[in-house]
Amino acid sequence: MSVLLWWAGIKRRVPMHSTRCFLSRVDLFSKSELLPWCARKPPCWSQLFLGSACKGNFTHVIAKKHQRGQKSQKKPRHLGPPDGSWQERLADVVTPLWRLSYEEQLKMKFEAQKKILQRLESYLKMLNGVNGTIAAPRSEGLCCFLHPIIPSPVIDGYRNKSTFSVNRGPDGNPKTVGYYLGSWREGNVVCVRSNHLKNIPEKHNQVAQYYEILLQQSPMEPCLLFHEGGYWRELIVRTNSQGHTMAIITFHPQELTQEELCVQKETIKEFFTKGPGAVCDLTSLYFQESTMTRCSHQQSPYQLLFGEPHIFEDLLGLKIRISPDAFFQINTAGAEMLYRTVGELSGVNSNTILLDICCGTGVIGLSLAPYTSQVLGIELVEQAVEDARWTAAFNGITNCEFHTGRAEKILPQLLKSKEDGQLIVAVVNPARAGLHYQVVQAIRNCRAIRTLVFVSCKPQGETARNIIELCCPPNSAKKLLGEPFVLRQAVPVDLFPHTPHCELVLLFTR
Ligand SMILES: C[S@@+](CC[C@H](N)C(=O)[O-])C[C@H]1O[C@@H](n2cnc3c(N)ncnc32)[C@H](O)[C@@H]1O
């Protein structure tokens, strides 16, 4: 099997498996001349900070193209299209690239990542001056080397987690389980069943379908809007590669007594163990009382109604435990490619400490633990840290230490205690909101950190701000005193086929 890398200007076929192995840092650099040059004007502050680096890219183009085609059939409010086209409209919103071949999707994503990097780099050039600190090999107007995009090994049904809403369907039925379409502001939101979406596996749709049957049998109302009352809320379904399935039902308790809540929980359990829902063959079923859009386990505990409390995944030779509240990359096979890329770029060795910031269930650090002297992980979600500790113990990994809490609070103290001259490789993989300023400051001001791998699923907006703060000239007013980092390499890894999203792995050194 081969993958055509023409979108990267490389007009030759390379075997697919070659993108799967650990990338060599030397090999990655040596391909830099293959990318054509393309000059760009530097963007202004607001463009970068407001995240417009990616605005108006392919999602926009596809949506616009689709809208143009639909203009003549515009329907009045609430009078929607017939059922089939509701599904098509949902697919255009959730998976806007679904009409394209996967090769075309990859080409678009690669171009989008290139544009983001070009804008970022021209901005950094402006900040640092032409002879500033961005001295890495050049390619296509980029100071860093942009590698070809690594494709997802699985293209359809790759999601291991889906979140289904409950609301009025196109036919007006308020107990429809699916995905939202429309806008709350315009008051035209409908909930459309998702069984045609290319990224959702059949198993998730099956559980959603039976959840809908449960709701329709129930005398309890759904909770459509918080201020209007009602009980039934979201359904989350998680699966692993072995087909084990965890379902989490969120339920607004309103004024129900503990006894009344117990009746509801018993009804749900009965439905999924002995009733029609038994065909879903759930491995575990959780119930969460939820009075907010999202509740953590601390805010409202996940209550196990039956089955195994955790789901497990085999990845990079490790058995990994995943709790209901823990983050896990939604495309398991793609995550493996992502983590291999991170591992290779990190250049860790037995003399380095690996700092895994925003570590989730700890997979990045744990997979690199055998190659490094120590792993220090920091993660906000308690259940995820418990998972990381369990995974370390189960897999016999003893050189890892995981800290629970906000990285902005923990990291400065942790780095102070590691000032013994040992080199530290930092890996950051923050949520979309990017890194807290204090985290950037701590990394920048720690001389032992010479290598930084930044993984971002949204490299514009806050991440662009983070990067600027990591790479700008020293600024005492902002307490950014250490030597600036230099962006060396960028590797896009596609974890989200049919959508415009893509992970970008950035290697900085200084
Ligand atoms: C994109 S996930 C990455 C997780 C992990 N590195 C992985 O690949 O599975 C981001 C993680 O950052 C955590 N997080 C968010 N804000 C944080 C903070 N202020 N301090 C520490 N962790 C945080 C989230 O709970 C989540 O687990």
The ligand as a Gaussian input file, in Angstrom:
#p B3LYP/6-31G(d) Opt

LIG

0 1
 C       -5.360000      17.442000      24.503000
 S       -5.384000      16.628000      26.051000
 C       -3.861000      15.753000      25.961000
 C       -3.729000      14.603000      26.914000
 C       -2.547000      13.653000      26.664000
 N       -1.316000      14.337000      26.457000
 C       -2.853000      12.703000      25.540000
 O       -2.289000      12.799000      24.455000
 O       -3.711000      11.827000      25.744000
 C       -5.123000      17.930000      27.161000
 C       -5.079000      17.539000      28.616000
 O       -4.764000      18.698000      29.380000
 C       -5.468000      18.645000      30.593000
 N       -5.485000      20.032000      31.129000
 C       -6.292000      21.053000      30.773000
 N       -5.972000      22.164000      31.456000
 C       -4.912000      21.854000      32.241000
 C       -4.120000      22.576000      33.188000
 N       -4.362000      23.859000      33.440000
 N       -3.134000      21.930000      33.825000
 C       -2.882000      20.615000      33.586000
 N       -3.603000      19.874000      32.703000
 C       -4.602000      20.483000      32.043000
 C       -6.810000      18.065000      30.199000
 O       -7.465000      17.511000      31.311000
 C       -6.401000      17.020000      29.172000
 O       -6.186000      15.769000      29.772000

